[in-house]
Amino acid sequence: MALWRWRDASGYTKKKEIEKMEKRTKDRIEKSREAMGMLSAKRKKK
């Protein structure tokens, strides 16, 4: 219980949630670009 309180009080939980949402957004954009035939920044670097 103490760990959960600390995570909520420190903003750790919210930060992880935001990071997860940002990753989903980036993945969705990447998938859309690939579907349109555009090369992504990830593919260009390889």
C-alpha positions in Angstrom: 0.0 0.0 0.0 2.8 2.4 0.8 4.3 1.9 -2.6 1.0 2.8 -4.3 0.6 5.9 -2.2 4.2 7.0 -3.1 3.6 6.3 -6.8 0.4 8.4 -6.8 1.8 11.2 -4.7 5.0 11.5 -6.8 3.2 11.4 -10.1 5.0 8.2 -11.1 1.8 6.5 -12.2 0.6 9.4 -14.3 4.0 9.7 -15.9 4.0 6.1 -17.0 0.5 6.4 -18.3 1.5 9.4 -20.4 4.6 7.6 -21.8 2.4 4.6 -22.7 -0.1 6.9 -24.6 2.8 8.6 -26.4 4.2 5.3 -27.5 0.8 4.2 -28.8 0.5 7.4 -30.8 3.9 7.1 -32.3 3.3 3.5 -33.2 -0.1 4.4 -34.8 1.6 7.2 -36.9 4.4 4.8 -37.9 1.8 2.2 -39.0 -0.1 4.8 -41.0 3.1 6.0 -42.8 4.0 2.5 -43.7 0.5 1.8 -45.0 0.8 4.9 -47.3 4.2 3.7 -48.5 6.2 6.5 -46.8 9.5 5.6 -45.2 9.6 6.4 -41.5 12.5 8.0 -39.7 13.3 4.7 -38.1 13.6 2.9 -41.4 15.9 5.7 -42.9 18.4 5.4 -40.0 18.9 1.7 -40.5 
